[in-house]
Amino acid sequence: MSLASVERWNLGLSGVAVATSLALSTPHFTTSLAAGALLEAVNFGALHRGARHFFAGEIAGAGPWLGLFALRFVLLASGIFLTLAAGAHPVALLIG
């Protein structure tokens, strides 16, 4: 699987944010930021690939794309809830 340029930039910026957090903050904050960056990268990659398939005409109509969009949103919300329930720092999760 190859990543698009925008996805590589996204991962690079997330890596810089995690490294900066590691140097300037507590390990708990850094771990929470990394968890947020992971959730964001997976979500962004899925959104980018879904939109690319939709605009290429590989997904017939808006209904299936909206269904996948809603499923992705529910999975992201569940991931955020579980991460916060596990004790993640909310501000770091938001930054990530």
MDTraj code that builds the backbone (N, CA, C; nanometers):
import mdtraj as md
import numpy as np

residues = "MET SER LEU ALA SER VAL GLU ARG TRP ASN LEU GLY LEU SER GLY VAL ALA VAL ALA THR SER LEU ALA LEU SER THR PRO HIS PHE THR THR SER LEU ALA ALA GLY ALA LEU LEU GLU ALA VAL ASN PHE GLY ALA LEU HIS ARG GLY ALA ARG HIS PHE PHE ALA GLY GLU ILE ALA GLY ALA GLY PRO TRP LEU GLY LEU PHE ALA LEU ARG PHE VAL LEU LEU ALA SER GLY ILE PHE LEU THR LEU ALA ALA GLY ALA HIS PRO VAL ALA LEU LEU ILE GLY".split()
xyz = np.array([
    [0.0849, -0.1172, 0.0000],
    [0.0000, 0.0000, 0.0000],
    [0.0895, 0.1236, 0.0000],
    [0.0686, 0.2115, -0.0948],
    [0.1456, 0.3348, -0.0996],
    [0.0611, 0.4505, -0.0475],
    [0.1285, 0.5443, 0.0131],
    [0.0599, 0.6602, 0.0695],
    [0.0696, 0.7772, -0.0272],
    [-0.0354, 0.8545, -0.0337],
    [-0.0355, 0.9759, -0.1146],
    [0.0537, 1.0801, -0.0480],
    [0.0914, 1.1791, -0.1230],
    [0.1794, 1.2847, -0.0727],
    [0.1198, 1.3527, 0.0506],
    [-0.0081, 1.3808, 0.0471],
    [-0.0727, 1.4490, 0.1599],
    [-0.0726, 1.3593, 0.2844],
    [-0.0827, 1.2283, 0.2646],
    [-0.0781, 1.1366, 0.3786],
    [0.0633, 1.1279, 0.4363],
    [0.1646, 1.1317, 0.3504],
    [0.3026, 1.1315, 0.3992],
    [0.3313, 1.2591, 0.4784],
    [0.2845, 1.3739, 0.4277],
    [0.3007, 1.4992, 0.5009],
    [0.2316, 1.4925, 0.6363],
    [0.1123, 1.4352, 0.6384],
    [0.0357, 1.4225, 0.7612],
    [0.1128, 1.3386, 0.8637],
    [0.1660, 1.2254, 0.8208],
    [0.2426, 1.1405, 0.9127],
    [0.3703, 1.2099, 0.9589],
    [0.4346, 1.2833, 0.8687],
    [0.5558, 1.3552, 0.9067],
    [0.5286, 1.4628, 1.0111],
    [0.4236, 1.5399, 0.9911],
    [0.3884, 1.6438, 1.0884],
    [0.3475, 1.5837, 1.2227],
    [0.2778, 1.4703, 1.2179],
    [0.2404, 1.4031, 1.3423],
    [0.3644, 1.3533, 1.4152],
    [0.4611, 1.3016, 1.3405],
    [0.5860, 1.2559, 1.4016],
    [0.6630, 1.3699, 1.4666],
    [0.6657, 1.4850, 1.4014],
    [0.7317, 1.6032, 1.4584],
    [0.6606, 1.6460, 1.5864],
    [0.5286, 1.6432, 1.5859],
    [0.4521, 1.6822, 1.7054],
    [0.4807, 1.5871, 1.8212],
    [0.4875, 1.4573, 1.7936],
    [0.5152, 1.3598, 1.8994],
    [0.6576, 1.3774, 1.9519],
    [0.7541, 1.3971, 1.8622],
    [0.8928, 1.4161, 1.9058],
    [0.9083, 1.5429, 1.9889],
    [0.8425, 1.6503, 1.9474],
    [0.8482, 1.7757, 2.0226],
    [0.7844, 1.7578, 2.1598],
    [0.6728, 1.6872, 2.1629],
    [0.6058, 1.6615, 2.2903],
    [0.6933, 1.5776, 2.3828],
    [0.7638, 1.4824, 2.3250],
    [0.8523, 1.3974, 2.4062],
    [0.9637, 1.4804, 2.4687],
    [1.0118, 1.5781, 2.3942],
    [1.1205, 1.6615, 2.4449],
    [1.0726, 1.7645, 2.5469],
    [0.9475, 1.8097, 2.5351],
    [0.9017, 1.9219, 2.6167],
    [0.7969, 1.8882, 2.7219],
    [0.7469, 1.7649, 2.7222],
    [0.6349, 1.7351, 2.8106],
    [0.6548, 1.6001, 2.8791],
    [0.5506, 1.5585, 2.9494],
    [0.5554, 1.4322, 3.0229],
    [0.5291, 1.3135, 2.9298],
    [0.5713, 1.1952, 2.9691],
    [0.5436, 1.0772, 2.8872],
    [0.3943, 1.0505, 2.8686],
    [0.3132, 1.0801, 2.9700],
    [0.1688, 1.0606, 2.9585],
    [0.1107, 1.1498, 2.8497],
    [0.1518, 1.2753, 2.8483],
    [0.1053, 1.3695, 2.7466],
    [0.1500, 1.3231, 2.6082],
    [0.2746, 1.2795, 2.5973],
    [0.3280, 1.2340, 2.4688],
    [0.2551, 1.1101, 2.4186],
    [0.2269, 1.0164, 2.5066],
    [0.1544, 0.8958, 2.4672],
    [0.0130, 0.9304, 2.4209],
    [-0.0516, 1.0213, 2.4905],
    [-0.1858, 1.0640, 2.4510],
    [-0.1829, 1.1351, 2.3157],
    [-0.0813, 1.2176, 2.2938],
    [-0.0680, 1.2872, 2.1668],
    [-0.0441, 1.1862, 2.0543],
    [0.0386, 1.0855, 2.0799],
    [0.0648, 0.9823, 1.9788],
    [-0.0621, 0.9029, 1.9482],
    [-0.1434, 0.8753, 2.0502],
    [-0.2695, 0.8039, 2.0273],
    [-0.3636, 0.8884, 1.9407],
    [-0.3697, 1.0183, 1.9683],
    [-0.4512, 1.1076, 1.8874],
    [-0.4009, 1.1156, 1.7441],
    [-0.2693, 1.1188, 1.7280],
    [-0.2110, 1.1229, 1.5935],
    [-0.2404, 0.9938, 1.5176],
    [-0.2378, 0.8810, 1.5869],
    [-0.2685, 0.7531, 1.5230],
    [-0.4146, 0.7493, 1.4777],
    [-0.5052, 0.7893, 1.5664],
    [-0.6469, 0.7929, 1.5289],
    [-0.6696, 0.8868, 1.4105],
    [-0.6044, 1.0010, 1.4132],
    [-0.6207, 1.0994, 1.3064],
    [-0.5631, 1.0478, 1.1747],
    [-0.4480, 0.9819, 1.1791],
    [-0.3856, 0.9317, 1.0562],
    [-0.4704, 0.8228, 0.9917],
    [-0.5233, 0.7329, 1.0725],
    [-0.6090, 0.6267, 1.0188],
    [-0.7365, 0.6873, 0.9606],
    [-0.7960, 0.7811, 1.0326],
    [-0.9178, 0.8462, 0.9857],
    [-0.8925, 0.9245, 0.8568],
    [-0.7849, 1.0009, 0.8531],
    [-0.7539, 1.0822, 0.7362],
    [-0.7240, 0.9941, 0.6151],
    [-0.6487, 0.8872, 0.6364],
    [-0.6182, 0.7973, 0.5255],
    [-0.7437, 0.7329, 0.4686],
    [-0.8338, 0.6902, 0.5559],
    [-0.9587, 0.6292, 0.5097],
    [-1.0448, 0.7310, 0.4360],
    [-1.0509, 0.8530, 0.4863],
    [-1.1281, 0.9582, 0.4197],
    [-1.0681, 0.9908, 0.2827],
    [-0.9379, 1.0012, 0.2767],
    [-0.8706, 1.0341, 0.1510],
    [-0.8920, 0.9246, 0.0458],
    [-0.8732, 0.7987, 0.0852],
    [-0.8936, 0.6884, -0.0091],
    [-1.0400, 0.6767, -0.0500],
    [-1.1320, 0.6969, 0.0426],
    [-1.2742, 0.6910, 0.0096],
    [-1.3140, 0.7993, -0.0885],
    [-1.2650, 0.9197, -0.0662],
    [-1.2966, 1.0299, -0.1575],
    [-1.2349, 1.0055, -0.2949],
    [-1.1134, 0.9517, -0.2968],
    [-1.0483, 0.9226, -0.4246],
    [-1.1277, 0.8182, -0.5034],
    [-1.1753, 0.7140, -0.4359],
    [-1.2566, 0.6115, -0.5025],
    [-1.3911, 0.6680, -0.5485],
    [-1.4495, 0.7538, -0.4666],
    [-1.5794, 0.8123, -0.5024],
    [-1.5670, 0.8988, -0.6275],
    [-1.4673, 0.9875, -0.6290],
    [-1.4532, 1.0781, -0.7428],
    [-1.3994, 1.0084, -0.8675],
    [-1.3402, 0.8911, -0.8505],
    [-1.2963, 0.8137, -0.9668],
    [-1.4118, 0.7337, -1.0262],
    [-1.5262, 0.7345, -0.9589],
    [-1.6431, 0.6627, -1.0083],
    [-1.6447, 0.5160, -0.9696],
    [-1.5594, 0.4759, -0.8769],
    [-1.5530, 0.3367, -0.8337],
    [-1.6609, 0.3017, -0.7319],
    [-1.7217, 0.4029, -0.6730],
    [-1.8323, 0.3828, -0.5795],
    [-1.9562, 0.4389, -0.6480],
    [-2.0545, 0.3533, -0.6697],
    [-2.1738, 0.3927, -0.7451],
    [-2.2691, 0.4717, -0.6560],
    [-2.2775, 0.6011, -0.6802],
    [-2.3720, 0.6848, -0.6070],
    [-2.3189, 0.7310, -0.4730],
    [-2.3925, 0.8230, -0.4158],
    [-2.3501, 0.8809, -0.2887],
    [-2.3905, 0.7958, -0.1687],
    [-2.4903, 0.7104, -0.1845],
    [-2.5384, 0.6300, -0.0713],
    [-2.4316, 0.5433, -0.0078],
    [-2.3620, 0.4592, -0.0851],
    [-2.2573, 0.3765, -0.0249],
    [-2.1443, 0.4601, 0.0366],
    [-2.1091, 0.5710, -0.0296],
    [-2.0020, 0.6538, 0.0241],
    [-2.0445, 0.7163, 0.1567],
    [-2.1688, 0.7625, 0.1650],
    [-2.2179, 0.8191, 0.2908],
    [-2.2251, 0.7134, 0.4007],
    [-2.2616, 0.5904, 0.3625],
    [-2.2632, 0.4820, 0.4602],
    [-2.1240, 0.4548, 0.5150],
    [-2.0250, 0.4512, 0.4273],
    [-1.8868, 0.4311, 0.4721],
    [-1.8371, 0.5495, 0.5545],
    [-1.8789, 0.6703, 0.5158],
    [-1.8435, 0.7907, 0.5910],
    [-1.8995, 0.7816, 0.7331],
    [-2.0252, 0.7413, 0.7453],
    [-2.0882, 0.7283, 0.8775],
    [-2.0211, 0.6191, 0.9598],
    [-1.9882, 0.5073, 0.8964],
    [-1.9196, 0.3984, 0.9670],
    [-1.7832, 0.4444, 1.0168],
    [-1.7108, 0.5166, 0.9336],
    [-1.5796, 0.5679, 0.9725],
    [-1.5934, 0.6645, 1.0898],
    [-1.6963, 0.7485, 1.0867],
    [-1.7190, 0.8439, 1.1947],
    [-1.7502, 0.7712, 1.3258],
    [-1.8330, 0.6682, 1.3195],
    [-1.8669, 0.5909, 1.4405],
    [-1.7424, 0.5220, 1.4957],
    [-1.6598, 0.4655, 1.4074],
    [-1.5365, 0.4006, 1.4531],
    [-1.4405, 0.5020, 1.5148],
    [-1.4311, 0.6211, 1.4565],
    [-1.3455, 0.7250, 1.5131],
    [-1.3972, 0.7688, 1.6500],
    [-1.5264, 0.7917, 1.6621],
    [-1.5847, 0.8316, 1.7905],
    [-1.5623, 0.7235, 1.8961],
    [-1.5752, 0.5975, 1.8560],
    [-1.5504, 0.4872, 1.9498],
    [-1.4042, 0.4845, 1.9931],
    [-1.3136, 0.5065, 1.8981],
    [-1.1713, 0.5103, 1.9314],
    [-1.1381, 0.6234, 2.0266],
    [-1.1972, 0.7396, 2.0037],
    [-1.1743, 0.8536, 2.0929],
    [-1.2295, 0.8239, 2.2321],
    [-1.3498, 0.7684, 2.2377],
    [-1.4103, 0.7360, 2.3674],
    [-1.3253, 0.6353, 2.4439],
    [-1.2826, 0.5297, 2.3769],
    [-1.2021, 0.4265, 2.4434],
    [-1.0669, 0.4812, 2.4879],
    [-1.0074, 0.5671, 2.4079],
    [-0.8786, 0.6262, 2.4446],
    [-0.8938, 0.7166, 2.5662],
    [-0.9993, 0.7965, 2.5693],
    [-1.0236, 0.8813, 2.6864],
    [-1.0571, 0.7977, 2.8093],
    [-1.1339, 0.6902, 2.7896],
    [-1.1685, 0.6026, 2.9022],
    [-1.0449, 0.5330, 2.9584],
    [-0.9439, 0.5126, 2.8736],
    [-0.8207, 0.4486, 2.9194],
    [-0.7299, 0.5467, 2.9934],
    [-0.7688, 0.6752, 2.9985],
    [-0.6941, 0.7731, 3.0765],
    [-0.6088, 0.8682, 2.9953],
    [-0.6341, 0.8802, 2.8666],
    [-0.5557, 0.9719, 2.7835],
    [-0.5808, 1.1162, 2.8238],
    [-0.4798, 1.1982, 2.8065],
    [-0.4910, 1.3416, 2.8334],
    [-0.5745, 1.4036, 2.7209],
    [-0.6890, 1.4660, 2.7532],
    [-0.7790, 1.5151, 2.6476],
    [-0.7169, 1.6211, 2.5569],
    [-0.6377, 1.7117, 2.6104],
    [-0.5769, 1.8164, 2.5283],
    [-0.4750, 1.7557, 2.4334],
    [-0.3957, 1.6619, 2.4815],
    [-0.2969, 1.5959, 2.3967],
    [-0.3640, 1.5148, 2.2879],
    [-0.4741, 1.4495, 2.3221],
    [-0.5486, 1.3722, 2.2223],
    [-0.6019, 1.4646, 2.1140],
    [-0.6493, 1.5808, 2.1526],
    [-0.6995, 1.6786, 2.0561],
    [-0.5871, 1.7319, 1.9670],
    [-0.4732, 1.7604, 2.0250],
    [-0.3586, 1.8093, 1.9472],
    [-0.3130, 1.7022, 1.8489],
    [-0.3105, 1.5774, 1.8951],
    [-0.2664, 1.4673, 1.8085],
    [-0.3595, 1.4477, 1.6941],
])
top = md.Topology()
chain = top.add_chain()
for i, resn in enumerate(residues, 1):
    res = top.add_residue(resn, chain, resSeq=i)
    for name in ("N", "CA", "C"):
        top.add_atom(name, md.element.get_by_symbol(name[0]), res)
traj = md.Trajectory(xyz[None], top)
